[in-house]
Amino acid sequence: MTRVNLITGFLGSGKTTTLLHLLAAKPEGEKWAVLVNEFGEVGIDGALLAESGAILKEIPGGCMCCVNGLPMQVGLNMLLKQAKPDRLLIEPTGLGHPKQILDMLSAEVYRPWLTLDASLCLLDPRQLSDTRVVENENFRDQLAAADIIVANKEDRWSASDRQALQEWQKQAGSDRAVVTARFGKIDPALLSHPRRNLRVLPDAHHHHGRAESGLAALSLTPNARWRRSLNKGQGYHACGWVFDAETIFETIGLLEWVRLAPVTRVKGVMRIPEGLVSVNRQGEDFHLETRQTAPPDSRIEIIHEAEADWNALQSALLKLRLTSIA
């Protein structure tokens, strides 16, 4: 029997960092798996989680619950059948609805194979002051569906953010647990809490620009040195790039590109002369970390509320390559 947790949270709330922390605390002797879904096709989280020691399955290119739930079912069935993990952590895109996923996991057909434990929702209380976020249907439903709310990034809160969180708790009128965290460091024991939130959620209304591409992250075609992918839906636009393993980027220039790009979110794992660096920017928050295990390529993706000048951003990025590329 596989125990399952759904870990949701809006864009930039810290889901992947939280996953890495939980996976690092995995009990010895247990086999854990992660089913991860991203809005774009590039598959950044897969690269970040690759060295976690967990069995990983990616569903890139939109919301895993779409197309009648087929991508979700295929990925879930493959993990349960082939890996037989003791625990499965499911991370949907920050722009995804939890209802269809929870309904599927609760279906009669899966009861002999899995037990659905507590669902966690990561919340950055600073987003409670952002009207665009608060009015987003996905943001509201993710919070409504969770058993435990993780108020993350406490180190970045102001007094008004704390007040906004307190006011939200009063308005929500819920007795669900709200725990605070920094850098996604939460007690792994939260995963073993039972699912208690059985409220009925409204059906989701999806507005994707196109159907999902399948179960594999974007890869390079033969003889290609780089490739670009575009995606849109839920009122957001994404553009991502994949570069081959021989492409190295100028360190300072790359970090400045990430910091100054006029978009809401930038996330990537990139090769630089010093080795490998992961970059993660949400608004003005900018986190970078050097890494040891290198993926077979470099991957970076940007997400914005409107269609940005992808060609200008791409041109600036391509100029940062240190290798001679046609």
C-alpha positions, 0 to 999 in steps of 0.5 A, a space after each residue: 500500500 502506497 501512502 500519498 500526499 498532494 503538495 500544492 501551492 501557487 507560483 513561487 510558494 516554495 513547493 520544490 524546496 519543500 519537496 527537497 527538504 522532505 525527501 532529505 528526511 526520508 526514513 532509511 529503508 523506505 522507497 519514495 517517489 515523486 509525481 511532478 507537474 509543471 506549467 511549461 514543457 521544459 521540466 525544471 523541477 525534474 532536474 532539481 529533484 534528480 539528485 534527491 534519491 526519489 523515483 521521479 516521474 514528470 508530467 510537463 506542459 500544463 495541468 496534470 488533471 486535464 485531458 480527462 485526467 489521462 496524463 495523471 492516470 498514466 503517470 500514477 499507474 506507472 509509478 504504482 505498478 513499476 516502482 511500488 513506492 512506500 510514499 508518493 508525493 504529488 506536486 501539481 503545477 502552481 497553476 493547477 486545480 486540486 479537485 480532479 487530482 483528489 477525486 482521482 486519488 479517492 476513486 474506488 479503483 485506487 483504494 487497494 493500491 494507495 492511502 491518501 494522507 494529508 494534503 499540504 498547501 504552501 502559501 506565501 502570505 505576501 501573496 495575500 496582498 496581491 489582488 491578481 493572486 487572491 482572485 485566482 480561482 486556482 489559488 483559492 481552491 488550493 487553499 480550500 482543498 488542503 488539510 494543512 496550510 504551510 505559511 512559507 518564507 517567514 524570513 521575508 514577511 513584514 508586519 503587514 504580511 503577518 497581519 494579512 495571514 491572521 486576517 485570512 485565517 479569520 475569514 477562512 473560518 477553518 480549524 485546519 492546521 497552519 504551520 509556519 516555515 522558512 525555506 520549506 523546512 517543515 516537520 516530515 511528520 506532517 505527511 503522516 497526518 490523515 486526510 480530514 478536509 472532505 469539503 466539496 470543491 467546485 468543478 474547475 474551469 480550465 483555459 489552456 492554450 493547447 493540449 498537454 504534450 505528454 509524459 516527457 519533458 522537452 528534449 533536444 532534437 538530433 544535432 540541435 544545440 538548443 530548443 525553445 518551447 511556449 505555453 499559455 493558460 490560466 491567464 499566464 504565459 511561459 517560455 522555456 529553453 533547453 541547451 545541450 551539455 556543451 553549452 556554458 553560460 557566463 556566470 555574472 551575465 546569466 545571473 543579471 539576466 535572471 534578476 532583471 528579466 521583466 517577468 514574474 518568475 524565472 527558474 532554471 538549472 544552468 551550466 556555468 564555468 564554475 559548474 552548475 547553478 540553480 536559479 529561482 526568482 519570484 518577483 524580487 525574491 532571487 535565490 541561487 544555489 550551486 549544485 553537484 549533480 549535473 543534468 544532461 543539459 541546461 534548462 531555464 523557464 520564465 512565466 509571466 502574466 502577459 505575453 512578453 518579448 520572448 525574442 528579445 529575452 532569448 537574444 540576450 540569453 543566447 549572447 551569454 553563451 561562452 561556447 562557439 555555437 551556430 
